[in-house]
Amino acid sequence: MAFAVDLPSADGRRKPHCRSGFPTRKAALAALEHALTCERTGLPCDEHLTLAAYLTDWLRTKEETLKPTTFVRYRDYVRADLIPSFGRLALQDLRPRHITAWQEAELARSRGRTTVYRIGATLSSALGSAVRARLIADSPCRHAMTPRPAAQERICWNPTQAAAFLRHNHTRYGDQLADLFELLLGTGMRRGEDLGLHWTDVHLPERTLLVRWNLTAVNNNRLYLSHPKTKASRNWVSLSPRVAAALNRQATLARAGQPPGTPLAGLVFCQPDDSPLRPQGVLTELRRRSEQIGLPRLGVHDLRHTAATIMISSRVLLAVVSKTLRHSTLSTTVNLYGHLLPHAARDAVTAIDKALTRADRKHHHQSGPASEDRAA
């Protein structure tokens, strides 16, 4: 069986499109319908481009633009999950029902909901690129993705617990990690920003530092030094007296054995051979040392949440908290920490109450004597 159709052309001449070799009339009609759809939408008619081939090419382009940690996660999801599950399908044949069935099967075998969502989000990103490249008309993920799982409740220390942890570090250890934890809790900086901090970006006389670098570990193995991902993150950070004292201690150690006046160079926190500290090692020590004094188990990023919580609980203006944490927008801070602001809600309604009460008193004061004179 075969089909033949004249397609529109700009010069008015015939533009025949013919194909043959179909086993049945139904198959020929389906191919004709597909050809007409491609002509109408401007999409290519490559029916043989499989998801495996497309995802492989998509990964190749992403390697040039993504950070190594993100690329490795995408690569692992594509190779271990997406290609084995969907790779044999033609790109144009993937349907929402395929994605829905895959998600249900993964959850049924006790795969983590967050992991399933992230794999689906990787597929969604890939198919979004296919739509923009006009390889497909619409992304089937748009009609099949499960909602983003609710974020886990953030665990923070209160000021008493945070102070006890820092005190324990300085009293028992007195090492560079004690000063590193002082910097993490005293500024709300991210772990990678602290581990990537260079002496050339620390200005102790002005009690400021500049965040320019971020140290991460790819697959908990290869260390990678890059710039922070957002413009807001690349910014100045003010230092409190106790954080400045911690950095001064590290500066004194770094200058030991050097000729006087030699400028500090390299990383602020590093191994004896000047190589970077490993992020996993910092987490291990944080948990080991906090367990020694019976504190709740936290991750390193939870120290940033602790710093934010202490600021908000101390009634620092949310806009100032947002700038201190170097969030891109104020709404980011509100979304993350809005639940910590019951006092702000009380202050707001109290302000309304006071304003209305003052207006009432002013009205009664102005109208009271005049009303009495008219009544007399």
Secondary structure, DSSP 8 states (H G I E B T S, - for coil): -EEEEE---TTS---EEEEE--SSHHHHHHHHHHHHHHHHHT----TT-BHHHHHHHHHHHHTTTS-HHHHHHHHHHIIIIIHHHHTTSBGGG--HHHHHHHHHHHHHTT--HHHHHHHHHHHHHHHHHHHHTTSSSS-GGGGT--------------HHHHHHHHHHIIIII-SHHHHHHHHHHHH---HHHHHT-BGGGEETTTTEEE---EEEEETTTEEEEE--SSTTTSSEEE--HHHHHHHHHHHHHHHTTS-TT----SBSSB-TTS-B--HHHHHHHHHHHHHHTT-----HHHHHHHHHHHHHHTT--HHHHHHHHT-SSHHHHHHHHGGG-HHHHHHHHHHHHHHHHHHHHHHHHHHHHHHHHHH-
